[in-house]
Amino acid sequence: MLSGVAEEKRAGRRQRKRRLDSVDTVAKPPEIGQELFVGLNSLRDTCSSRHHSRDFAFAHAHYLRSRVLAVGLIFALLSPLWIVVDALVLPSSLLKYTLAGRMVLMLGLVGLLLLALVSRERIRCIRFSAGMLLALPAAFYVLVLVMLPSDELKSLVGYGFIPFLLVASLSVFPFTLLESFLAGMAMLTLLMFSQVMDGSWMSGRGVESLWLLTSLLAVSLAANHFQLSLLLRLYRQATHDSLTGLFNRRALELHLEKIQAWQREIEGRASAGKAPCSVLMMDLDHFKRINDTHGHSVGDTVLRKFAAILLGQTRKHDCAARYGGEEFVVILLGSDEQQATEVAERIRYAVESHEFRNHERQRVPVTTSIGVTQLRQDEPPQNAIKRADEALYRAKHEGRNRIALAEMPVVEGGAA
Ligand SMILES: Nc1nc2c(ncn2[C@@H]2O[C@H](COP(=O)(O)OP(=O)(O)OP(=O)(O)O)[C@@H](O)[C@H]2O)c(=O)[nH]1
């Protein structure tokens, strides 16, 4: 009997996953970063962006863009000033080479600044402009090295610092360690190339320069690690509830808006039902009594365990949030009313049957009431929350430890 129920549950899960997969082919549903629950400070999260949620990727790109604009502006302003320094220091025979290169560099920098300005939500463009911001001065240096007659290279005062300047600039950006490492390797190659060109390759001075650049790269990598882990922590603090680790109310509301945008993208305004989304609003029954009888710390433990149950009963695409106090909201992406009621019943049962304990290891009976509704793509998300809350109120009124379905409003054209 038990295995039959388990098999039924597995089949249900497979079916829901298939529903999601079929809408996935049109556009990816908004995902909320459950993976950030673990190892915020770990190297895994700063090494590469593979484990970052899409939501964090946007926050990260936004931050990266502000750095690209600031550093791009500094480079674009310093570049013409360097022409003055060149005019004072370099022999006039060399000026024509550096001047032409500088013009190209300045044009490139202005182009990059414009690209970063218009790339508000385009993560790839922002990353591309960040990479090009480092690649352009490097390319300028290569160009000067290649174009200049080799006997004149020694007259290039300060140009040899370009790879060092670029490696130091890496620390300004919230790059992942992998990105910075690759950029650092490119700069090391550039330094070796310049040494081959000016004849200092494998000389004492050359080896010392390589060692210095490697050390600078190590410092920049450390700066990247701390910067990115701080960013991850700030993101988490702004979007998560500190007691339960679930998403907070603000993150939930933003997520609901994203879901609606996604629903509109894949459904079009006219059709309905291809990408259903259910909202469950739940509240622990007589929670004040638990606090008053067993103490606040037991109340906190109950809240944490309840959050763990919610995560255990939902999937990666779903979102569980603490709405406030002992009120929680779960968003079930791709689930219609019937599936949402099944999930709600599963949660209700899991809470009722879980053995919550107080400090004396005595059992603390805990139950939850749940209101269920559907999120419509053409309504303010707050309306769906309000409907779920009204249904929850009804569930409480009807005796608690139960589920109540909200009445869907009648929409124009007569369909609910
Ligand atoms: N331990 C703990 N208690 C909290 C927290 N946030 C809110 N509460 C308590 O949750 C209780 C909510 O009580 P009520 O709103 O009266 O609701 P209730 O006792 O659950 O009764 P019903 O909802 O009607 O079943 C209050 O006593 C709050 O102090 C928290 O973070 N930790």
PDBQT file of the ligand as one rigid body, heavy atoms in Angstrom, charges set to zero:
ROOT
HETATM    1  N1  LIG A 501       8.975  32.605  18.542  1.00  0.00    +0.000 N 
HETATM    2  C1  LIG A 501       8.583  33.514  17.638  1.00  0.00    +0.000 A 
HETATM    3  N2  LIG A 501       7.317  33.971  17.684  1.00  0.00    +0.000 NA
HETATM    4  C2  LIG A 501       6.920  34.870  16.768  1.00  0.00    +0.000 A 
HETATM    5  C3  LIG A 501       7.806  35.326  15.759  1.00  0.00    +0.000 A 
HETATM    6  N3  LIG A 501       7.118  36.202  14.990  1.00  0.00    +0.000 NA
HETATM    7  C4  LIG A 501       5.867  36.285  15.488  1.00  0.00    +0.000 A 
HETATM    8  N4  LIG A 501       5.732  35.483  16.569  1.00  0.00    +0.000 N 
HETATM    9  C5  LIG A 501       4.562  35.270  17.445  1.00  0.00    +0.000 C 
HETATM   10  O1  LIG A 501       3.506  34.671  16.713  1.00  0.00    +0.000 OA
HETATM   11  C6  LIG A 501       2.322  34.866  17.476  1.00  0.00    +0.000 C 
HETATM   12  C7  LIG A 501       1.174  35.069  16.514  1.00  0.00    +0.000 C 
HETATM   13  O2  LIG A 501       0.006  35.041  17.287  1.00  0.00    +0.000 OA
HETATM   14  P1  LIG A 501      -1.425  35.359  16.697  1.00  0.00    +0.000 P 
HETATM   15  O3  LIG A 501      -1.325  36.327  15.562  1.00  0.00    +0.000 OA
HETATM   16  O4  LIG A 501      -2.294  35.740  17.860  1.00  0.00    +0.000 OA
HETATM   17  O5  LIG A 501      -1.918  34.039  16.073  1.00  0.00    +0.000 OA
HETATM   18  P2  LIG A 501      -2.020  32.548  16.639  1.00  0.00    +0.000 P 
HETATM   19  O6  LIG A 501      -1.751  32.444  18.101  1.00  0.00    +0.000 OA
HETATM   20  O7  LIG A 501      -1.145  31.700  15.760  1.00  0.00    +0.000 OA
HETATM   21  O8  LIG A 501      -3.507  32.193  16.404  1.00  0.00    +0.000 OA
HETATM   22  P3  LIG A 501      -4.201  31.826  15.018  1.00  0.00    +0.000 P 
HETATM   23  O9  LIG A 501      -3.359  32.388  13.905  1.00  0.00    +0.000 OA
HETATM   24  O10 LIG A 501      -5.536  32.465  15.091  1.00  0.00    +0.000 OA
HETATM   25  O11 LIG A 501      -4.287  30.343  14.960  1.00  0.00    +0.000 OA
HETATM   26  C8  LIG A 501       2.576  36.077  18.377  1.00  0.00    +0.000 C 
HETATM   27  O12 LIG A 501       2.597  35.634  19.708  1.00  0.00    +0.000 OA
HETATM   28  C9  LIG A 501       3.966  36.553  17.959  1.00  0.00    +0.000 C 
HETATM   29  O13 LIG A 501       4.716  37.020  19.065  1.00  0.00    +0.000 OA
HETATM   30  C10 LIG A 501       9.147  34.832  15.752  1.00  0.00    +0.000 A 
HETATM   31  O14 LIG A 501       9.997  35.184  14.922  1.00  0.00    +0.000 OA
HETATM   32  N5  LIG A 501       9.484  33.922  16.705  1.00  0.00    +0.000 N 
ENDROOT
TORSDOF 0
